[in-house]
Amino acid sequence: MKNFLLKYKTLIGLGISLVFLYLSLRNIDFNDIVLIFSRSNPTTITFIILLAFLVRIILTVRWYLLLHFTEKRNLRDAFNYLNIGYLINDILPGRIGDFVKSYFWAKKVNVSKADALASVIVERLFDLTGMGLIFLLALLILDLPAYALKGGIILISICFTGFFGLLLLAMNNSKLSHYHEKYKDKKIPNWIFIKINKLSIYSAFLINLRLTFTLFLLTILVWFIYLFSGFLIIENLHPSQFSWHTALVSLLFISVAFVIPSTPGNLGVYQYACILAFEITGVGYSREEALVFSLISQLPVYCLTLLLGIYSSYSEGFKLSKLKKYTQNLETAES
């Protein structure tokens, strides 16, 4: 089954994207699309690109801090390999960009690949916690449908359970090592304990409250910029007293949509998530406005990711064709 999914993942992703693209485009008046685009302010797109670049800088600093385990880290490498990771996510299916960036960065600076991968796991956990906070905000100020309410509660529970579970691992590394000794002779439990122990040792930095607070602050700032970007686009398309609410719901649905496997760039799924979000608000936004919102919020960032990814790839000595080949070989080896 795993080999089947690996072999046909591109076709599966394409099929999912086409289905959601159909759902997004049905009953759409393309004359309205042209009209909405014609009244939009081009300056907004410039702001969106600048904000996306600012997010990339903040994410670079955050990952740099998460690479605390080595003095070989530097901001330039963190920036370049972060961009390469996002590029991989945009041009190849499977969203393995995070894994790729950690692997190639560790290989370049000659450090533990397990520690590099642990930094990415913790990075994603911070992002999930940030998304959980956004969901919590939505639960407090919005009247969400029952399914969204249940989903939000589950997500918040998973996020905070994961984070505090990691914190407990960091604080109880010695106890974990003690339990590990009892299962060294058993192959599978021993392998599991080795992986958990490595993550526990890496996560010890969470006890440093100043560093953990800084990472949380950077994460919250990133999610606020995402939210503010959505607000700017909505205010440009259809100003109303509910622009912040609509931007908040859109951010939630877009975030969840990235879990669904699809083509690189999340084409189709992204658009349908925005349409659902706009409809849920009940403010009176049209499907055409939701579709234009999805294009303005997605395409400029996608183009910026391609440009930064190409720049960073060549800066690190990767040609795109070889980078794709290395990534596919790495993915095959890990599977």
C-alpha positions in Angstrom: 0.0 0.0 0.0 2.8 2.4 0.9 4.6 1.7 -2.4 1.4 2.2 -4.3 0.9 5.6 -2.6 4.5 6.6 -3.3 4.3 5.5 -6.9 1.0 7.2 -7.7 1.0 10.1 -5.3 1.3 12.7 -8.1 -1.8 11.3 -9.8 -3.7 11.0 -6.5 -2.8 14.6 -5.7 -3.8 15.8 -9.1 -7.1 14.0 -8.9 -7.9 15.6 -5.5 -6.9 19.0 -6.8 -9.1 18.7 -9.9 -12.1 17.7 -7.8 -11.7 20.7 -5.5 -11.0 22.9 -8.4 -14.3 21.8 -10.0 -16.1 22.5 -6.7 -14.5 25.9 -6.6 -15.3 27.0 -10.1 -18.9 25.6 -10.5 -21.6 28.3 -10.6 -18.9 31.0 -10.9 -19.6 34.1 -13.0 -16.3 34.8 -14.7 -17.5 38.3 -15.7 -17.8 39.1 -12.0 -14.3 37.7 -11.4 -12.9 40.2 -14.0 -14.9 43.0 -12.5 -13.7 42.3 -8.9 -10.1 42.1 -10.1 -10.5 45.4 -12.0 -11.6 47.3 -8.9 -8.8 45.8 -6.7 -5.9 47.9 -5.7 -2.5 46.7 -7.1 -0.8 48.2 -4.1 -2.4 45.5 -2.0 -0.5 42.8 -3.9 2.7 44.6 -3.2 1.9 44.7 0.6 1.1 41.0 0.5 4.5 40.2 -1.1 6.3 42.4 1.4 4.5 40.8 4.4 5.2 37.3 3.0 8.9 38.2 2.8 8.8 39.5 6.4 7.3 36.2 7.5 10.1 34.4 5.7 12.7 36.5 7.7 10.9 35.8 11.0 10.7 32.0 10.2 14.5 32.1 9.4 15.3 33.6 12.8 13.0 31.1 14.5 14.6 28.1 12.8 18.0 29.6 13.5 17.1 29.6 17.2 15.9 26.0 17.0 19.3 25.0 15.6 20.7 25.8 19.1 22.6 22.5 19.3 25.5 23.6 17.1 27.8 26.6 16.7 27.9 25.8 13.0 24.6 27.5 12.4 24.3 30.8 10.7 21.3 33.0 9.5 22.4 32.8 5.8 22.3 29.0 5.8 19.0 28.9 7.7 17.5 31.4 5.2 18.7 29.5 2.2 17.6 26.0 3.3 14.3 27.3 4.6 13.6 28.7 1.1 14.7 25.4 -0.5 12.2 23.6 1.8 9.4 25.8 0.7 10.4 25.5 -2.9 10.3 21.7 -2.7 6.8 21.9 -1.2 5.7 24.1 -4.2 7.2 22.0 -7.0 7.0 18.4 -5.7 4.1 16.5 -4.2 4.2 15.0 -0.7 5.2 18.2 1.2 8.5 16.8 2.2 10.2 20.2 2.1 10.8 20.4 5.8 12.5 17.0 5.8 14.6 17.9 2.8 15.8 21.3 4.3 16.9 19.6 7.5 18.6 16.8 5.7 20.6 18.9 3.3 21.4 21.5 6.0 22.8 18.9 8.3 24.8 17.3 5.5 26.3 20.7 4.6 27.4 21.6 8.1 28.2 18.0 9.1 25.9 17.7 12.2 23.5 15.1 13.4 20.6 14.6 10.9 18.4 13.4 13.8 18.9 16.7 15.6 18.2 18.7 12.5 15.0 16.7 11.9 14.1 17.3 15.6 14.4 21.0 15.0 11.8 20.7 12.2 9.4 18.6 14.3 9.5 21.2 17.1 9.2 24.0 14.5 6.0 22.3 13.2 4.7 21.9 16.8 5.1 25.6 17.4 3.2 26.3 14.2 0.4 23.9 15.3 0.3 25.7 18.7 0.0 29.0 16.9 -2.9 27.6 14.8 -4.4 26.3 18.0 -4.3 29.8 19.5 -6.0 31.1 16.3 -8.7 28.5 16.7 -9.1 29.5 20.3 -9.6 33.1 19.3 -12.2 32.0 16.7 -14.1 30.0 19.3 -14.2 33.0 21.6 -15.5 35.6 19.1 -17.2 33.7 16.3 -20.4 31.6 16.0 -18.9 28.6 14.2 -20.8 25.6 12.8 -20.9 22.5 15.0 -18.4 20.6 12.8 -16.0 23.5 12.9 -16.4 23.9 16.6 -15.7 20.2 17.3 -12.8 20.2 14.9 -11.4 23.3 16.6 -11.6 21.8 20.1 -9.9 18.6 18.9 -7.1 20.6 17.2 -6.5 22.8 20.2 -6.4 19.7 22.4 -3.8 18.0 20.1 -1.7 21.1 19.9 -1.4 21.8 23.5 -1.1 18.1 24.5 1.8 17.8 22.0 3.6 20.8 23.3 3.2 20.0 27.0 4.1 16.4 26.2 7.4 17.6 24.6 8.0 19.8 27.7 7.5 16.8 29.9 10.0 14.8 27.8 12.5 17.7 28.2 12.1 17.8 31.9 12.3 14.0 32.5 15.1 12.9 30.2 16.9 11.0 33.0 13.8 9.0 33.8 13.3 8.2 30.1 16.9 6.9 30.0 16.1 4.7 33.0 13.1 3.1 31.3 15.1 2.7 28.1 17.6 0.4 29.9 14.8 -2.1 30.6 13.9 -2.5 26.9 17.3 -2.5 25.3 17.1 -6.2 24.4 13.7 -5.7 22.6 14.2 -4.5 19.0 11.0 -2.4 18.4 10.7 -0.8 21.9 14.4 -0.1 21.8 14.1 1.7 18.5 11.1 3.7 19.7 13.0 4.7 22.9 16.0 5.8 20.9 13.9 8.1 18.8 12.0 9.5 21.8 15.2 10.0 23.7 16.9 11.9 20.9 13.8 14.2 20.7 13.9 14.5 24.5 17.6 15.5 24.6 17.1 18.0 21.8 14.0 19.5 23.5 15.8 20.3 26.7 16.1 23.9 25.5 12.4 24.4 26.3 13.4 24.6 30.0 15.0 27.9 29.0 12.0 30.1 29.5 13.5 33.1 27.7 14.2 31.1 24.5 10.8 29.4 24.6 9.1 32.7 25.1 11.0 34.2 22.1 10.0 31.3 19.9 6.3 31.6 21.0 6.5 35.4 20.3 7.9 34.8 16.8 5.2 32.2 16.1 2.4 34.5 17.2 3.9 37.3 15.1 3.9 35.0 12.0 0.3 34.0 12.5 -0.8 37.6 13.1 0.9 38.7 9.8 -1.0 35.9 8.1 -4.2 37.2 9.6 -3.4 40.8 8.8 -2.6 39.9 5.1 -6.1 38.3 4.8 -7.7 41.4 6.4 -5.9 43.7 3.9 -7.1 41.7 0.9 -10.7 41.6 2.2 -10.8 45.3 2.9 -9.6 45.9 -0.6 -12.2 43.6 -2.2 -15.3 44.2 0.0 -14.8 46.4 3.0 -17.1 45.6 6.0 -17.1 45.5 9.7 -16.6 41.8 9.5 -13.3 41.9 7.6 -11.3 40.7 10.6 -13.8 37.9 11.2 -13.7 36.7 7.6 -9.9 36.9 7.6 -9.8 34.8 10.8 -12.1 32.1 9.4 -10.3 32.0 6.1 -6.9 31.5 7.8 -8.3 28.6 9.8 -9.8 26.9 6.8 -6.6 27.5 4.7 -4.4 26.1 7.5 -6.5 22.9 7.7 -6.6 22.6 3.9 -2.8 22.1 3.8 -3.3 18.8 5.6 -5.2 17.5 2.5 -2.8 15.9 0.0 -3.0 17.6 -3.4 -0.8 19.0 -6.1 2.1 21.2 -5.2 0.8 24.7 -4.3 -2.4 23.2 -3.0 -4.3 24.3 -6.1 -8.0 23.7 -5.9 -8.0 22.8 -2.2 -6.9 26.3 -1.2 -9.6 27.9 -3.4 -12.4 25.7 -2.0 -11.2 26.4 1.6 -11.5 30.1 1.0 -15.0 29.7 -0.5 -16.2 27.7 2.4 -14.8 30.2 4.9 -16.5 33.2 3.2 -19.8 31.3 3.1 -19.6 30.4 6.8 -19.3 34.0 7.9 -22.8 34.7 6.5 -21.9 38.3 5.8 -23.0 38.2 2.1 -19.7 37.7 0.3 -20.0 36.2 -3.1 -18.2 33.0 -4.3 -16.5 35.2 -6.9 -15.1 37.4 -4.1 -13.9 34.4 -2.2 -12.2 33.0 -5.3 -10.4 36.3 -6.1 -9.4 36.4 -2.4 -7.8 33.0 -2.8 -5.9 34.0 -5.9 -4.6 37.3 -4.5 -3.5 35.6 -1.2 -1.9 32.6 -2.8 -0.3 33.5 -6.2 2.0 36.4 -5.1 3.3 34.3 -2.2 3.7 31.3 -4.5 5.8 33.4 -6.9 7.9 34.8 -4.1 8.6 31.3 -2.9 9.7 30.2 -6.4 12.0 33.2 -6.7 13.6 32.8 -3.2 13.8 29.1 -3.7 15.6 29.4 -7.0 18.0 32.0 -5.5 18.8 29.9 -2.5 19.2 26.7 -4.5 21.8 28.3 -6.8 23.4 30.0 -3.8 23.9 26.6 -2.2 25.1 25.0 -5.4 21.9 23.1 -6.3 20.5 23.1 -9.8 16.8 22.6 -9.9 17.0 19.5 -11.9 19.5 17.9 -9.5 17.7 19.2 -6.5 14.5 17.4 -7.7 16.5 14.2 -8.4 18.2 14.3 -4.9 14.9 14.9 -3.2 13.2 12.0 -5.0 16.1 9.7 -4.3 16.1 10.7 -0.6 12.3 10.2 -0.4 12.6 6.7 -2.0 15.5 5.8 0.4 13.5 6.9 3.5 10.4 5.0 2.4 
